[in-house]
Amino acid sequence: MKIAVSTTNGGLDDKVSEVFGRAVSFTIVDVEDGDIKSVEVVRNDYAVRGGGAGIAVSQFLADKGVEVVITGNVGPNALSVLNSAGIKVYRAGGMKVSEAIEKFLKGELEQILVPSDPKFGRHRRSI
């Protein structure tokens, strides 16, 4: 199973980013039988887009075969794309990546079923 975790620097010792579409990087972990088999850190080139970052990165992760996303918050468009691709999304913002993966494997993370408030986006206007 491939798990993508939104991160700032990447790696198992990094923290889970509070944002999804504008996260600097993703740590992609391949887990088999409860054991981590490989770890790949990929830069999120979509984070600097003027708009549509969440949609673009969602499609990128789906194309990489990701089945689970762990993040802090996810917007409505990104969540829609992830759901359409059959990717489940879980909340663990601020948690250490290795701890978040361990909690996910134990069934201890909250699944995100409702998108976050748009205030987390980089280019959102204030009300």
C-alpha positions as CSV (number, residue, x, y, z in Angstrom):
1,M,0.0,0.0,0.0
2,K,1.3,3.4,-0.9
3,I,0.8,6.2,1.6
4,A,1.5,9.9,0.7
5,V,2.1,12.3,3.6
6,S,2.2,16.0,3.1
7,T,5.5,17.3,4.5
8,T,7.8,20.4,4.5
9,N,11.2,18.7,4.1
10,G,10.3,15.1,3.7
11,G,11.2,11.9,5.4
12,L,10.0,9.8,8.3
13,D,11.4,12.3,10.9
14,D,9.6,15.3,9.4
15,K,6.2,16.6,10.6
16,V,3.0,16.2,8.7
17,S,2.2,19.5,7.0
18,E,-1.1,21.3,7.9
19,V,-1.7,21.9,4.2
20,F,-2.2,19.5,1.3
21,G,-2.1,21.2,-2.1
22,R,0.5,23.7,-1.1
23,A,2.7,21.4,0.9
24,V,6.4,21.7,-0.1
25,S,6.9,18.0,-0.4
26,F,5.3,14.6,0.0
27,T,6.8,11.6,1.7
28,I,5.5,8.5,-0.1
29,V,5.8,5.3,2.0
30,D,5.3,1.8,0.6
31,V,4.0,-0.5,3.3
32,E,3.6,-4.2,3.0
33,D,2.3,-6.4,5.9
34,G,2.6,-3.5,8.3
35,D,6.3,-2.9,7.5
36,I,7.8,0.1,5.7
37,K,9.4,-1.2,2.5
38,S,10.5,2.0,0.9
39,V,10.4,5.8,1.4
40,E,10.4,8.4,-1.4
41,V,10.4,12.1,-1.0
42,V,9.0,14.1,-3.9
43,R,8.9,17.9,-4.2
44,N,5.5,19.4,-4.8
45,D,6.0,21.4,-8.0
46,Y,2.3,22.3,-8.0
47,A,2.6,24.3,-4.7
48,V,3.6,27.4,-6.5
49,R,0.7,27.5,-9.0
50,G,-1.6,30.4,-8.9
51,G,-4.6,28.1,-8.6
52,G,-5.6,24.5,-8.8
53,A,-2.6,23.2,-6.7
54,G,-4.8,20.8,-4.8
55,I,-6.4,19.3,-7.9
56,A,-3.0,18.9,-9.7
57,V,-1.2,17.3,-6.8
58,S,-4.2,15.0,-6.2
59,Q,-4.0,13.7,-9.8
60,F,-0.2,13.4,-9.5
61,L,-0.5,11.2,-6.4
62,A,-3.3,9.1,-8.0
63,D,-1.0,8.6,-11.0
64,K,1.7,7.4,-8.6
65,G,-0.6,4.7,-7.3
66,V,-1.1,6.3,-3.9
67,E,-4.0,4.7,-1.9
68,V,-3.9,6.8,1.3
69,V,-3.1,10.5,2.0
70,I,-2.2,11.8,5.4
71,T,-2.3,15.5,5.9
72,G,-3.5,18.3,8.1
73,N,-6.2,19.9,6.0
74,V,-7.5,19.4,2.5
75,G,-9.7,21.7,0.4
76,P,-13.0,20.7,-1.4
77,N,-11.6,20.4,-5.0
78,A,-8.6,18.3,-3.9
79,L,-10.8,16.1,-1.7
80,S,-13.2,15.5,-4.6
81,V,-10.4,14.4,-6.9
82,L,-8.9,12.1,-4.2
83,N,-12.3,10.6,-3.5
84,S,-12.9,10.0,-7.2
85,A,-9.6,8.2,-7.4
86,G,-10.5,6.0,-4.4
87,I,-7.8,7.6,-2.2
88,K,-8.7,7.9,1.4
89,V,-7.6,10.9,3.4
90,Y,-6.6,11.1,7.1
91,R,-5.8,13.9,9.5
92,A,-2.5,14.1,11.3
93,G,-1.3,17.7,11.0
94,G,1.8,18.4,13.1
95,M,2.4,14.8,14.0
96,K,5.8,13.2,13.2
97,V,5.5,11.3,9.9
98,S,6.6,8.0,11.3
99,E,4.1,8.3,14.2
100,A,1.3,9.2,11.8
101,I,1.9,6.1,9.6
102,E,2.0,4.0,12.7
103,K,-1.3,5.4,14.0
104,F,-2.9,5.0,10.5
105,L,-1.8,1.3,10.4
106,K,-3.4,0.8,13.9
107,G,-6.6,2.5,12.7
108,E,-6.2,5.5,15.1
109,L,-6.3,8.4,12.6
110,E,-9.5,10.4,11.8
111,Q,-10.6,10.0,8.2
112,I,-11.3,13.4,6.5
113,L,-14.7,13.2,4.9
114,V,-15.5,16.9,4.9
115,P,-13.1,19.5,3.3
116,S,-11.3,22.1,5.4
117,D,-12.2,25.7,5.5
118,P,-10.6,27.6,2.6
119,K,-8.6,29.8,5.0
120,F,-5.7,27.3,4.7
121,G,-5.1,28.1,1.0
122,R,-2.2,30.4,0.2
123,H,-4.1,32.8,-2.1
124,R,-7.4,33.0,-0.2
125,R,-8.8,36.4,0.4
126,S,-10.1,37.4,3.9
127,I,-13.7,37.9,4.5
